[in-house]
């Protein structure tokens, strides 16, 4: 009987340790969630904006002129709704002949990312508005998206 009581004691101790570990892991996961999946691309969805999005992005300068075989850089300033929120950036449709490149597409918190746009092939002349999608991780497998715009002008040669 004494051995049975001692075994129960060990079982309770082990259960207590397991529950403590689970509680700590859950607390860390909820307090500091790191996204496991990337957000749905703006090219895969027709969602125009998220009503709950409180994060902000701004592009400077708004308009730049790009000639053939030239590269211009835009600064994309990001202001999250929550301090140290993870984010993912992408650019919507780009006219044929223009190519975009991020210094990095993901990070966290207040940040400024560089977006380079290059004219590598023959591009139609005109003014093109490009959309930058700023996806912010909200936790529990939920992303909110907000958008900012920039303008690229391709002059006649």
C-alpha positions as CSV (number, residue, x, y, z in Angstrom):
1,X,0.0,0.0,0.0
2,X,2.9,2.3,0.8
3,X,4.4,1.7,-2.6
4,X,1.1,2.6,-4.3
5,X,1.0,5.9,-2.4
6,X,4.6,6.6,-3.4
7,X,3.8,5.9,-7.1
8,X,0.8,8.3,-6.9
9,X,3.1,10.9,-5.5
10,X,5.5,10.5,-8.4
11,X,2.7,10.6,-10.9
12,X,1.4,13.9,-9.4
13,X,4.9,15.4,-9.5
14,X,5.4,14.4,-13.2
15,X,1.9,15.7,-14.1
16,X,2.8,19.0,-12.3
17,X,6.0,19.3,-14.3
18,X,4.3,18.5,-17.6
19,X,1.5,21.0,-17.0
20,X,4.0,23.7,-16.0
21,X,6.0,23.1,-19.2
22,X,2.8,23.2,-21.3
23,X,1.7,26.5,-19.6
24,X,5.1,28.1,-20.2
25,X,5.1,27.0,-23.9
26,X,1.5,28.3,-24.4
27,X,2.4,31.7,-22.7
28,X,5.4,32.2,-24.9
29,X,3.5,31.2,-28.0
30,X,0.6,33.6,-27.3
31,X,2.8,36.5,-26.1
32,X,5.4,36.1,-28.9
33,X,3.7,34.4,-31.8
34,X,5.9,33.7,-34.8
35,X,4.0,33.0,-38.0
36,X,4.3,29.6,-39.4
37,X,2.6,30.3,-42.7
38,X,3.0,33.2,-45.0
39,X,-0.2,35.3,-45.7
40,X,-2.3,34.7,-48.7
41,X,-0.9,36.6,-51.6
42,X,-2.7,39.7,-52.8
43,X,-2.6,38.0,-56.2
44,X,-4.6,35.1,-54.8
45,X,-7.4,37.0,-53.2
46,X,-9.8,39.8,-54.0
47,X,-9.8,41.4,-50.5
48,X,-9.3,45.1,-51.0
49,X,-8.6,45.9,-47.3
50,X,-9.0,44.6,-43.8
51,X,-11.4,46.7,-41.7
52,X,-9.4,45.7,-38.6
53,X,-6.0,46.7,-40.0
54,X,-4.4,49.4,-37.8
55,X,-0.9,49.1,-39.2
56,X,0.3,51.7,-41.7
57,X,2.8,51.8,-44.6
58,X,4.0,54.8,-46.5
59,X,6.2,55.0,-49.6
60,X,8.7,57.8,-50.4
61,X,9.0,59.2,-52.9
62,X,5.6,58.4,-54.1
63,X,6.5,58.9,-57.8
64,X,9.8,58.2,-59.7
65,X,10.7,58.2,-63.3
66,X,12.5,55.1,-64.6
67,X,14.3,55.0,-67.9
68,X,15.4,51.9,-69.8
69,X,18.1,49.9,-67.9
70,X,17.7,52.1,-64.8
71,X,17.0,51.1,-61.2
72,X,15.2,53.4,-58.7
73,X,14.7,52.8,-55.0
74,X,11.6,53.5,-52.9
75,X,11.6,53.6,-49.0
76,X,8.7,51.8,-47.6
77,X,8.1,52.9,-44.0
78,X,6.2,50.4,-41.8
79,X,4.3,51.2,-38.6
80,X,2.8,48.2,-36.9
81,X,-0.4,48.1,-34.9
82,X,1.4,46.1,-32.1
83,X,5.0,46.6,-31.1
84,X,7.3,44.0,-32.6
85,X,4.6,42.4,-34.8
86,X,5.9,40.2,-37.6
87,X,5.2,41.4,-41.1
88,X,5.5,40.2,-44.7
89,X,5.6,42.5,-47.8
90,X,4.8,41.9,-51.4
91,X,4.2,44.0,-54.5
92,X,1.1,43.5,-56.7
93,X,1.0,43.3,-60.5
94,X,4.0,44.9,-62.2
95,X,3.9,46.0,-65.8
96,X,5.9,43.8,-68.2
97,X,9.5,45.0,-68.4
98,X,9.7,46.2,-64.8
99,X,11.2,44.1,-62.1
100,X,10.9,44.6,-58.3
101,X,13.3,43.5,-55.6
102,X,13.1,43.9,-51.8
103,X,16.1,44.2,-49.5
104,X,14.0,41.8,-47.3
105,X,10.3,41.0,-47.4
106,X,9.8,40.1,-43.8
107,X,10.7,41.4,-40.3
108,X,9.1,42.8,-37.2
109,X,8.1,46.1,-35.6
110,X,8.7,49.6,-36.9
111,X,10.8,49.3,-40.0
112,X,11.8,50.8,-43.3
113,X,12.4,48.5,-46.2
114,X,14.0,49.3,-49.6
115,X,12.1,48.4,-52.7
116,X,14.1,48.6,-55.9
117,X,12.3,48.8,-59.3
118,X,14.3,48.2,-62.4
119,X,13.6,48.6,-66.1
120,X,15.2,45.6,-67.7
121,X,13.3,45.2,-71.0
122,X,11.3,47.4,-73.3
123,X,8.5,48.9,-71.2
124,X,5.5,50.7,-72.4
125,X,5.7,54.4,-71.7
126,X,3.2,55.7,-69.2
127,X,2.4,56.1,-65.5
128,X,1.9,52.9,-63.5
129,X,0.5,52.7,-60.0
130,X,1.9,49.7,-58.0
131,X,0.4,48.3,-54.8
132,X,2.5,47.2,-51.8
133,X,0.7,44.8,-49.5
134,X,1.8,45.1,-45.8
135,X,0.7,41.8,-44.1
136,X,0.9,42.0,-40.3
137,X,0.8,38.8,-38.1
138,X,-2.0,39.0,-35.5
139,X,-1.5,35.6,-34.0
140,X,-3.6,32.4,-34.1
141,X,-2.9,31.9,-37.8
142,X,-4.3,35.3,-38.7
143,X,-2.8,38.0,-40.9
144,X,-4.2,41.5,-41.5
145,X,-3.3,43.4,-44.7
146,X,-3.0,47.1,-45.4
147,X,-1.9,48.7,-48.6
148,X,0.2,51.6,-49.8
149,X,0.8,52.8,-53.3
150,X,3.6,54.1,-55.4
151,X,3.8,55.5,-58.9
152,X,6.4,54.7,-61.6
153,X,6.6,56.8,-64.7
154,X,8.3,55.4,-67.8
155,X,9.0,58.4,-70.2
156,X,9.4,58.3,-73.9
157,X,13.0,57.8,-75.0
